[in-house]
Amino acid sequence: MRNPHHIWSVVLAGGDGLRMAALTRDRQGQHVPKQYCRFGPGGSLLQRALRRAARHSDASHTLVVVQEAHREWWAPVLAHLPQENILVQPTNQGTGVALLHVVSHVLEHDRDPYLLVMPSDHEVDDEDLWRETLRHALRAVHESPDHLVMVAVDPPDDPEFGWLLPGRRSPDGTQPVLSFVERPNPTVAAALAQRGALVSTFTFAASAHSLLSLFLQHAGELLGEYVLWLQRRAYGSARLAEAHRALPIVDFSRDVLERAPSAARVLHCPPCGWTDLGTPQRLLEWYGRRLPETPRLGSITPLPASLPEPIRSRMAPAQALVETRAAL
């Protein structure tokens, strides 16, 4: 692999996790974003994501995007990282703005940076297979740095993901992306599945220069406003958080990638037990696979009465396994 010292692992951890808020509460009833919660052994979701990141780069080349409002939860977990590698957002303005924070940082510190981007709220059953797939993505993007290489999996029953339609496979194992469809309705999702569509894990490898080019071509207004925000920050402008909140909320998949499918290639990960723990239903399905081998944890958090009864009744046996305290 060329330029092995220019790889930066990026963990996106700035979300609020509102769809899981009914389950992720501490002993005082305060909502804790899911990435700071334990749902079994091995630490919080963020800690597990950091261990995956460490398989591809050391701490000096690991970036984590977080939100200022969550400092009490992320500060202890990220104490081992250089402080400049903790990219603190005043507000959560979506994955597009989070990635601009990343691109801005790495281009200040590296002339030829390559990024391996991963969300902080995902799980996989086969960690070895997942690691090798991400290495494959990095090799592919080094061979074709003008393209972003997305890791995708076979479609689950849940259509609420970003779907993509791949083209013919290349010798390097990747496929061109013919189109992106963000969260299709069930009818469209079924039709896509019949055509061989895959589901994006929003884990990808990319050259930072290529990412910046994507923003220039397809999100120029956001980029212009972001540059103005950087200038305010450089000069110590007051009311910086308010200016950040005024930035457009941009979803990178919907607002950038859907407009530029030819800029991406896709790498199909074989079945590895990947899941996005973004909803109570997905957590339930994940427990269905893990329950027999997951040890009982000490703290029991009762399931809230507001949880839909079908999910509540089916999750009742697993409630003792859910540790919703912030991971310290």
C-alpha angles and dihedrals in degrees: 000000000000121000097009090173092059096066116116121190112214124197116193108212105149100103126112098223093219096161088062095042093109090064104032105072130128126229091278091054094252117147113248116194108248096243088069094051133091118230096176138334123331102057132276123331089257092052091050091049090051090054089053090049091051090062089068105033140008126250093272089061098041118101126189123193111210139162124250092228090062096053095118089062104038101038096074093042095051098042091111093061126085106264092236089059092063103085105202116199117203087214137004107256098167136272093295093063091040090056091048088057088053096046092047091052100046095045088056091055107031133040095208110023125176119196132212104195122196134168119238098227103063132103135198131191098208105050094175093055090046092051092051091048091053090049088052090052091052092050090049094051091049089055092046107025094169090069132069111227113217122198111223137179138203112285116270121212090262110085095194096104137089107275127200134190113222128209132209117329118250127216090261090061097251128115131210116252111240095185144346124223116188114212100336120198115259094264093053091043091054091050091049092050090054088055092054098261121168133209120245117234089198086236110126147155121227144156110253089227091056091049091052089050090053091054091048092053102038109020103033095143092054092046092052093051091045092054089053089051090051089052091052089050093049091053094044094246116189121242091033093154091053090052090049090051088055092060114106115265104242128186106206095211097046101033101036114017096043087058093050112037092153089064091066138065125194131225115201113222113210116237106301104152095260116174138168107224092209101125137034089248093057090047089053092052091048091052089050088065097037103036099092092054101034113103120227114262124216103242121069119200113192116233110254119249090235092067111108108265098237090055093039094054094044093047096047094095090052099048093097088060095059115094107187100174117113110267111248 
